[in-house]
Every structure is written in C-alpha cells, then in structure tokens.
Amino acid sequence: MSIEEQIEAALDKIRPFINRDGGDVIFDSVIDGIVYVKMVGACEGCALIDETLQEGVGIILMEEVPGIKAVKSVSEKPQI
C-alpha cells in the first residue's frame, strides 16, 4: 500500500467524527513527511481548526502511517 493510500485509510478512520460536526478533511499531498490537508464544511474558519489538525488528524496520521512528521493546512504548503 502506498503512503497516499495509508494516509487516506487513516483519514477514513477519523472522518466520521469530523463529519458529525459538519466538516470534512481532504488529503492534498505529502511532502518530506508532512501531510497537507484541507478542512472543509463547518471546519473551514472554525476557531478549533488548528487543534483539530494537530491533536486529532495529526496524532492519528503519525501513529498510523510510518514516516509522517506533521500535518498542516494546504494554506501552509510551500509553493514550488
């Protein structure tokens, strides 16, 4: 299973909890061990978005997918 497939599988495990609050998380890319995601729906602009990314999505991805160092919003993605 590719790293992208592993990331999607891990996100599928936590997606129901995010959906329950009216939001969703969309995988964008992984660069040098950093996963970039976009939070949509009720998560967009939410005051708890950073907490959700770091303490929710980030912890799960770092535990489930070897080599993942961090999770960041696509707005923090380096422009190449």
C-alpha positions in Angstrom: 0.0 0.0 0.0 1.4 3.4 -1.0 1.9 6.2 1.6 -1.0 8.1 0.0 -3.3 5.0 0.4 -2.2 4.7 4.0 -3.0 8.3 4.6 -6.4 8.0 3.0 -7.1 4.9 5.1 -6.2 6.7 8.3 -8.3 9.7 7.4 -11.2 7.3 6.7 -11.0 6.2 10.4 -11.4 9.7 11.8 -13.6 11.2 9.0 -16.9 10.1 10.7 -16.0 12.2 13.8 -15.3 15.3 11.7 -18.4 14.7 9.6 -20.5 14.5 12.7 -19.7 18.2 13.3 -20.5 19.1 9.7 -16.9 19.2 8.4 -14.6 17.1 6.4 -10.8 16.7 5.8 -9.4 16.3 2.3 -6.0 14.9 1.6 -3.9 17.2 -0.7 -0.3 15.9 -0.7 2.6 14.6 1.3 6.0 16.4 1.1 9.0 15.3 3.1 6.9 13.6 5.7 4.5 16.5 6.1 0.8 15.8 5.1 -1.1 18.7 3.7 -4.9 18.6 4.1 -7.8 21.0 3.6 -10.5 21.3 6.2 -13.9 21.9 4.6 -17.5 22.4 5.6 -18.1 23.5 9.2 -14.3 23.1 9.8 -13.5 26.0 7.4 -12.8 29.0 9.5 -13.6 27.2 12.8 -11.7 28.5 15.8 -10.7 25.0 16.7 -9.2 24.1 13.3 -5.6 24.2 14.5 -6.4 21.9 17.5 -8.3 19.5 15.2 -5.3 19.3 12.8 -2.7 18.9 15.5 -4.4 16.9 18.2 -6.8 14.9 16.0 -5.7 14.4 12.5 -2.0 14.8 13.2 -1.9 12.3 16.0 -3.8 9.7 14.1 -1.7 10.0 10.9 1.6 10.0 12.8 0.5 6.8 14.7 -0.9 5.0 11.6 1.5 6.0 8.8 5.2 5.4 9.2 7.3 8.5 8.3 4.7 11.1 8.9 6.2 14.0 10.9 3.4 16.6 10.9 0.1 17.6 9.4 -0.5 21.1 8.1 -3.2 23.0 6.2 -2.8 23.4 2.5 -2.5 27.1 3.1 0.9 26.4 4.7 2.1 24.3 1.7 5.3 25.6 0.2 4.9 27.0 -3.3 7.1 25.1 -5.7 
